[in-house]
Amino acid sequence: MEAAGNIHQAEYHLIQARDWKSAVTMYRNAGKWEDAYRIAKSQGGPAWAKNIAFLWAKSLGGDSAVKLLSKFGLLEEAIDYATDNLLALLFLPGTRVF
């Protein structure tokens, strides 16, 4: 169904089969992030929705990513995560920064 272009019908059948993760992946692969986010939020809950929002922002990059993360109230969390992981990387034994 997905290959035939009837992505919404494929979503319906995947949700009925309790395979919502495949529906999220299908929409992500098609670049339909709003639909991927919608399903992740309704079927997987807040943690899944947040994960999809971060992946969506990563796919956008730049100012668009900042706007999206702000829209979902995740900008501060993304900055904290990036800062913490950068600092951890900088202090790994044998890591050269400059």
Summary of the structure (lengths in Angstrom):
residues: 98
radius of gyration: 16.8
end to end distance: 51.1
largest distance: 52.9
contacts: 243
relative contact order: 0.08
helix: 74%
strand: 0%
